[in-house]
């Protein structure tokens, strides 16, 4: 067992980027619903959330994420 506990809070550049993109997309989607602009809702809101998830996963695979296990030294 490792002496350091595994920190799985997602405090990484990949997580921060994904959350930021998804939050902006959510706001765009909310404004689009309030103004009844369904094209903006689907493209900016839903599409933006998908883009945020993909960007987060790609950044994680590039090494900017946390990984699945703590590094052993």
Buried (B, 14 or more C-beta within 10 A) or exposed (E): EEEEEEEEEBEBBBBBBBEEBBEBBBEBBEBBEEEEBEEBBEBBBBBBBEBBBEBBEBBBEEEBBBEEEEEEE
